[in-house]
Amino acid sequence: MPGQSAQGELPSDRVVAALRARIVDGGLAPGDRVPSTRALAVEHGVALSTAARALTLLRDAGWVRTVPRVGSVVADPRGGEPVRPRRGGTPTREDVAAVAVELADVDGLVTLSMRRVAAAFGVPTMSLYRIVRGKDDLVVGMIDTVFASAALPAGTGPARARLEALARRQWRLHRRHPWLARALSLSRPQASPALLRFAEAELAALEAVVDDPITRFDLHIAITSFVRGMAVELAAELDAEADTGIDADTWAGQDTTLHEHLRRHGGPALRRVGDYPFDLQRIFDTGLRALLDGVTISS
């Protein structure tokens, strides 16, 4: 049969098997965004239609699900059901924050309001102000809820490995919650106990290799800024995909003005790059390695 291997395996089956293996091995966790159709096509050397079929098969089998404004993400093996607000009782601060996170994951932070959260609980809006002081306080609770959901890596071992694990945990949180990067502030950090746990763990790892406390904190901010900056770009790209219906690679391929400007004004270095496959995960991996390599680590 055309398109099948000697063993009768379709190319889409090969892509499905590879993604399933990443999910089973923990490389992709529940809530993580799976690679785009184009990224899968490039990685596995298959047609776009084949990659799209693989995602459809995974979705039909319950391995992935579609989230508005996010795309295809790994489904929760427990069923992936959204948080259901409690009705008939007084919600706690944790209840309110959890529901607010769910609403922001679907529709973004801009549309989130105290009224919408109250409506999810079926209570008057003013009753929430006895639990959270307002939207700013609600956002702090949401940040704390998100960071509290991630376990910290082991506090022992080589400093570089600990720093990389912390950065990747934060990146994973940003991929699950695209609104998070825009909510966080580095110059005016929110009073979140869970966020402070991450800062403590990163500074403790840096203590093993950097003597000066000011330099340590500078490096902590630099690493955190890199992760957050990449996450801001991720959120912007997800917004653009939601508005246009196409990903960055497809947009670049269709933008005739961009190609004309590259032809007229691009130098030989740009031309040597060729057909650049835009992939934020790969860019993140490359940048993180370069950043951590720039910090002299000896353990």
Secondary structure, 3 states (H helix, E strand, C coil): CCCCCCCCCCHHHHHHHHHHHHHHHCCCCCCCECCCHHHHHHHHCCCHHHHHHHHHHHHHCCCEEEECCCEEEECCCCCCCCCCCCCCCCCCHHHHHHHHHHHHHHHCCCCCCHHHHHHHHCCCHHHHCCCCCCHHHHHHHHHHHHHHCCCCCCCCCCHHHHHHHHHHHHHHHHHHCCCHHHHCCCCCCCCCHHHHHHHHHHHHHHHCCCCCHHHHHHHHHHHHHHHHHHHHHHHHHHHHHHHHCCCHHHHHHHCHHHHHHHHHHCCHHHHHHCCCCCCHHHHHHHHHHHHHHCCCCCC
